[in-house]
Amino acid sequence: MRKFLALSPLLLLSGLAWASGDSHGPPMTGILVHLANFTILFTALFFLVRKPVAEALRARQGDVKQEIDDANEQRKAAQDRYDEMDKRLSRFEAEVAGLKAQAESDAESDRRYLRERTAADVESLKVLTEQTIRDEARKARKALQAEAVDLAVSLAEERLRTQFNEQDQDRLAGEFLVTVKSQEAADA
């Protein structure tokens, strides 16, 4: 800013020189005055604007370079995120396929296990049923035998009561005593 204030009188002088142009001189003088005016103005502007413009251009260049670097970093980060997501997606698809295959394998294994378990349970139930039938048949046979024995004893008792008299009783007692005595004699 100070340079601008220092060079501002030169700008004013060049404007005065041009405005006070001498119309009596040769046409070359007007061109020279304009040329001098342009040179003074250009030189003054050059010294005044050179550093700020250079600094502004350097700053802009730095900003542009920084923006390009930032954009490249963002592009690289976005590419990295994309690559990571793509890997995760491909792993996810493979993992889903693996889980699906595992689920199918587990389901088939479960079906085989259930079939085997059902067959074993049916066989066990069949054996248990046959055992129960045998046990129940044995119980029924024993019950029938016991009932038959009871009936036979009842019939024999009834028959003995009706057909066995006192004489038969005495005769049987005598035969029994003879058998006991003969056995005692044989033992002695």
C-alpha positions in Angstrom: 0.0 0.0 0.0 2.9 2.4 0.8 4.4 1.8 -2.6 1.1 2.8 -4.2 1.0 6.0 -2.2 4.6 6.7 -3.2 4.0 6.2 -6.9 0.6 7.9 -7.1 2.2 11.3 -7.8 3.9 9.8 -10.9 0.5 8.6 -12.1 -0.9 12.1 -11.6 2.1 13.6 -13.5 1.7 11.3 -16.4 -2.0 12.2 -16.6 -1.1 15.9 -16.5 1.5 15.5 -19.2 -0.9 13.9 -21.5 -3.6 16.4 -20.8 -1.4 19.4 -21.4 -0.3 18.0 -24.8 1.2 20.6 -27.1 -0.8 20.7 -30.3 1.9 22.8 -32.1 4.6 20.1 -32.3 5.1 17.5 -34.8 2.9 14.4 -34.5 5.8 12.5 -33.3 5.9 14.4 -30.1 2.3 13.2 -29.3 3.4 9.6 -29.8 6.4 10.1 -27.7 4.4 11.7 -24.9 1.9 8.8 -25.1 4.8 6.3 -25.1 6.4 8.1 -22.1 3.1 8.2 -20.3 2.5 4.4 -21.0 6.0 3.6 -19.9 5.7 5.6 -16.6 2.2 4.1 -16.0 3.4 0.5 -16.8 6.5 0.9 -14.7 4.6 2.3 -11.7 2.0 -0.4 -12.0 4.7 -3.0 -12.4 6.4 -2.0 -9.2 3.2 -1.5 -7.3 1.4 -4.7 -8.4 4.4 -7.1 -9.0 4.7 -8.4 -5.4 1.0 -8.6 -4.5 0.2 -10.3 -7.8 3.1 -12.7 -7.5 2.2 -13.4 -3.9 -1.5 -13.9 -4.9 -0.4 -16.1 -7.8 1.9 -18.1 -5.5 -0.9 -18.4 -2.9 -3.4 -19.4 -5.6 -0.9 -21.9 -7.0 -0.4 -23.3 -3.5 -4.2 -23.4 -3.0 -4.8 -25.1 -6.3 -1.9 -27.6 -5.5 -3.4 -28.2 -2.1 -6.9 -28.7 -3.5 -5.5 -31.1 -6.1 -3.6 -33.0 -3.4 -6.8 -33.0 -1.2 -8.9 -34.2 -4.2 -6.3 -37.0 -4.9 -6.3 -38.0 -1.2 -10.1 -38.1 -1.2 -10.1 -40.0 -4.5 -7.6 -42.5 -3.1 -9.6 -42.8 0.2 -12.8 -43.3 -1.8 -11.1 -45.9 -4.0 -9.8 -47.6 -0.8 -13.3 -47.6 0.7 -14.7 -48.9 -2.6 -12.1 -51.7 -2.8 -12.7 -52.6 0.9 -16.5 -52.7 0.3 -16.0 -54.7 -2.9 -13.8 -57.2 -0.9 -16.4 -57.4 1.9 -19.2 -57.9 -0.6 -17.3 -60.7 -2.4 -16.5 -62.2 1.0 -20.1 -61.7 2.1 -21.4 -63.5 -1.0 -18.9 -66.3 -0.5 -19.9 -66.4 3.2 -23.6 -66.5 2.4 -22.9 -69.3 -0.1 -20.9 -71.2 2.6 -23.6 -70.7 5.2 -26.2 -71.9 2.7 -24.2 -75.0 1.9 -23.6 -75.6 5.7 -27.3 -75.2 6.4 -28.1 -77.7 3.6 -25.5 -80.1 4.9 -26.8 -79.7 8.5 -30.4 -80.2 7.3 -29.4 -83.4 5.5 -27.5 -84.6 8.5 -30.5 -83.9 10.7 -32.8 -85.7 8.3 -30.5 -88.8 8.3 -30.3 -88.6 12.1 -34.0 -88.4 12.5 -34.5 -91.3 10.0 -32.0 -93.4 12.0 -33.5 -92.4 15.3 -37.0 -93.1 14.1 -35.9 -96.5 12.8 -34.2 -97.3 16.1 -37.2 -96.1 18.0 -39.6 -98.2 15.9 -37.3 -101.2 16.4 -37.1 -100.6 20.1 -40.9 -100.2 20.3 -41.4 -103.4 18.3 -39.1 -105.3 20.7 -40.8 -103.8 23.7 -44.2 -104.6 22.3 -43.2 -108.2 21.5 -41.8 -108.6 25.1 -45.0 -107.1 26.6 -47.1 -109.5 24.5 -45.0 -112.5 25.6 -45.2 -111.3 29.2 -48.9 -110.8 29.0 -49.4 -114.2 27.3 -47.3 -115.9 30.0 -49.3 -114.2 32.7 -52.5 -115.2 31.0 -51.3 -118.9 30.7 -50.3 -118.9 34.4 -53.7 -117.4 35.3 -55.4 -120.0 33.2 -53.3 -122.8 34.6 -54.0 -121.6 38.2 -57.7 -121.4 37.4 -57.6 -124.9 35.8 -55.8 -126.2 38.9 -58.3 -124.6 41.2 -61.1 -126.0 39.0 -59.5 -129.5 39.0 -59.0 -129.4 42.7 -62.6 -128.2 43.2 -63.9 -131.0 40.9 -61.7 -133.6 42.6 -62.8 -132.5 46.0 -66.4 -132.6 45.0 -66.0 -136.0 43.4 -64.2 -137.3 46.5 -66.9 -136.0 48.7 -69.6 -137.6 46.6 -67.8 -140.9 45.7 -65.4 -141.5 48.7 -67.0 -143.0 51.7 -65.7 -144.2 55.1 -64.7 -147.6 54.0 -62.5 -146.2 51.3 -61.0 -143.9 53.9 -60.1 -146.8 56.2 -58.7 -148.9 53.4 -56.5 -146.0 52.2 -55.3 -145.3 55.8 -54.4 -149.0 56.1 -52.5 -149.1 52.9 -50.6 -145.9 53.9 -49.6 -147.5 57.2 -48.3 -150.6 55.5 -46.2 -148.5 53.1 -44.8 -146.5 56.0 -43.9 -149.7 58.0 -42.3 -151.4 55.0 -40.2 -148.4 54.4 -39.1 -148.3 58.1 -38.1 -151.9 57.9 -36.1 -151.3 54.7 -34.3 -148.3 56.3 -33.3 -150.2 59.5 
